[in-house]
C-alpha cells in the first residue's frame, strides 16, 4: 500500500527566500486535463484524482490542510538586464511530495493569482499558454528531455486581460524543484550573508547530495550544473526546440527544462530562427542557445563566488576554469546527439563535418528539420529528394553511407531512437488553443496529448500530424502569456 508523503522543506530556508501567500479563488473552475499516470507516480490520494476535491486543489479554491502555499523569491537577468527582485509573480508552491521512488517533487499552481512578487500584474494565466505548457512539457517528457511536468489544467471561468480579453486557466506544475539560477542570484544579493550558503546547501542536499564528498562542494555544484545545462541545450538543439526566453530566472538548477512561455519547435531549418514575440533582437535564437546558457552560468558563478574561496581572485579563477569547460561539454553532447540522428553509434571528431554539411543542406532549402532527419531512415523517399538540391544531396549521401559502413552496429535502430516522428508543431498547438477557446472543444487536445506520448513510433493513421504547416497554417510568433 503506497502512502502519500508531503514535505515543506523549502520553508526551512531563511524567510528572505519566500513569501507566504494563498491562491486567489476563481469563479467557476472546470477540468481541462488531468494526468492520471503522473498522479499515480506521485501517489496522489484518489480523493484528488479528477474529483471535485481535486478541482478545489488544482484551482486553488479549496486547498487541503497538507498544503502550505508560498511564492519563491528570485532575481534574474531578463534579456541581459538585471532585475534584483522578481520572484513567483503568478506561481504558488503548494507542497513537496515524494513519488513512488522516493524522489521529491514540487507541486505548484501557475496562474493562481497575485503574490507579493506580482509587480502590479494580475497573477493569472490565459488559457492558451496553459494548454501550450501542458502539451509541450508532457511531449518533452515523452521525448526523453528533462522537464517540468503537467499534472492538471483547469479553466477558471474568468477572463484575463492582455492585449485582448482572453479566457483564464491554471496549470498544476510538477518539478524536481523550481530553483533557478536567479534563486542564487537573489540569495547572493541579500544583506544577510547567511542566506546564500543556506540556499546553496539546500540545492546540494536536494539535488546533488553526493557533492558533499568533493573537496569544494560549491565548485562541484557549479561544474555539475554547467554540465547538465550543456547536455540539456544539446538535447534541445537535436530536436529543433527553441526555448524562447532563456533569462537566468528561467534556467533551472536541476537541469530540467522550465517555463514554457514562447517556446516552439522549429519546422523549416534556420539557425537564426526566433518565434518569441518579445525576443525582438534574436538574443535567444536557435543557434544562440548554447552561448546564452554559458552566459547564464557565468551569472551563476558570480553569485557563488563568496562560497568558492575566501579570496575573491582565487574564486574567480576557479569559476573561470569551470566556465571555460562548457564549450567542450556542450560540443561533445551536441555531437553525440546529432551523430545518433545520423545513425552513427561511435561518433568521432571527424563526424562534425558530416553533421554540419547536412544541416547546411537543410538550411539552403529551408527543409523541415524533424521530417528531414526522420526521412533518412528510408532513403529514396520523396521528401528529401524533392526538398534538397539533388546533386549536393547525393554527394553528401555517399559520404554518409561510407561513414556508416565503418561501424558494425546497424544505424536504423540508433536513428529511430534519436529522430521523432512527431513533435509539437506550432500550428497544431494553435489549433488546439483556438478550438478550446472558441468552442470548449478538447478533442484535438486529447488526441495530440495521447499521440505525443509515443513520439518515436510511426502511426499511419496520424500521419498528417507529422507534416509541417502549410503557408496558411504557419505560426510565426509565440507569446508567453504574462
Secondary structure, DSSP 4 states (H G I P E B T S, - for coil): ----EEE-GGGGS-GGGEEE--PPP-SS-EEEEE-HHHHHHTT--GGGSSSHHHHHHHHSSS--TT---EEE---EEETTEEES----SSEEEEEEEE-TTS-EEEEEEESB---TT-TT---BEEHHHHHHHHHHHHHHHHHT--B-EEEEEEEEEEEEESSSEEEEEEEEEEES---BHHHHHHHHTSSSTHHHHHHHHHHHHHH-GGGGGSTTHHHHHHHHHHHHHHHHHHHHHHHTEE-S---GGGSBSSS-B---SS-EE--B--TT---BTT-TT-TT-GGGHHHHHHHHHHHHHHHHHHHH-SSHHHHHHHHHHHHTTHHHHHHHHHHHHHHHHTT-SS--TTHHHHHHHHHHHHHHHT-BHHHHHHHGGGTT-HHHHHHS-HHHHHHHHHHHHHHHTT-SS-HHHHHHTTS-S----HHHHHHHHHHHHHH---HHHHHHHHHGGGTTS--GGGGGGGSPPPTTT----B----
